């Protein structure tokens, strides 16, 4: 049985991150807690005018090997692992005093190993040994001992001690123990990932021999893709700036599995444009994308691509959303999620009238996920993320006719959109706005027909547009279909066995075509 409230009479503090240390030590001392410490931590506490005992004085054994050995001692671990009412006699026999609270954060291996200027010696020296051992000892004995691993926990600790006569509850001790075990697991996983990626020649491999993922649960979801499936959202331990996991939900219903999947597609697509842009996503595919002068005109153009699919979609902007555009959107259509780097106060005021609309703020950032991971039966498929950008200078004109400057702008715009459309992907664009999108078909020609059909349904003229294809055309029939629709320029990777046949078809129809040399399959 675990006693509910237990007093904290003796605390061991040993931290590499000194944030909040002195304030915590001062609060503990005010409660009459005896302070034990090591090295630089003891110095910081002593310099603040507080009484503290060095662990080496308690153990009777000096710190040695440049601090490598200082807490690996029975006096320390016995003080942490000793069970009340079970080990009292043996502790008394060997002069082991109980330690009721351990405050410890680990050597900064993650930060040092992530620094390309760090030497291997520096990285290895930042592998903490005694720290994880103490954390495990304290966390295992949560029935009696509390353990803090993060400065963010200090305020809650001191508040509870002050409010409850210097005691901590069993619930607090257990929660802190779980956090400690999680921290040790994260730490060891980072070390394993780093070291197991080092090849025999000393170079770092792209993929480690063992993959240890570190994700923190953000929320449970109402369900997964379908109501009979359970769902949850996890983020990286250290989220990449500018990615979906850095969102703040400002209003609306709880987010669903599909909301988040589509929100990620919309945000990643819109954030690649430098000019003001709007992306509308439905069922993981962009159904409308446009660049323009501001939120209002980009939304109007994106919406016009496919008003039917826009209903119930995810709408993302790469500029702060203004009140007038927010009103237009919410008066016109049903929206699942709005995404923007920020919002005018008037936009938020109007959104509150539609209380169920989920409004997300995601700050801009230059970061991208380094890897994409897909779960398959009893395994993972892992790859580097598709963040490859194609510049104007990389495009190879392969036809007799070269694209005009305006067509080249549209081709590059269409290429950026195609990267986010499920394969086989065909995107029609004119004046830096989508005219038609064909997605997810087994045949590229069928995708092209769907793009034309979408344009016709929306009352948009295809003639004079450009076309982007995420992969090469295996036969000339795709170009023949594009010509019949009135396409005037094509961007595609090239690389087909029948490239010459495809180029000849483009020349026959007076179509300009450029090769990127890059493919963008998206499954």
Secondary structure, 3 states (H helix, E strand, C coil): CCCCCEECCEEEEEECCCCCHHHHHHHHHHCCCEEEECHHHHHHHHHCCCCCEEHHHHHCCCCECCCCECCCCHHHHHHHHCCCCCCHHHHHHCCCCCCCEEEEECCCHHHHHHCCCCCHHHHHHCCCCHHHHHHHHHHHCCCCCEEECCHHHHHHHHHHHHHCCCEECHHHHHHHHHHHHHHHHHHHHHHHHHHHCECCCCCECCCCCCCCCCEEEEEEECCCCCCCCCEEEEEECCCCCCCHHHCEEEECCCCCHHHHHHHHHHHHHHCCCCCCEEEEEECCEEEEEEECCCHHHHHHHHHHHCHHHHCCEEEEECCCECHHHHHHHHHHCCEEEEEECCECHHHHHHHCCCCCCEEEECCCCCCCCCEEEEEECCEEEEEECCCCCCCHHHCEECCCCCCCHHHHHHHHHHHHHHCCCCCCCEEEECCCEEEEEECCCCCHHHHHHHHHHHHHHCCCCCCCCEEEECCCCCCCHHHHHHHHHCCCEEEECCCCCCHHHHHHHHHHHCCEEEECCCCCCCC
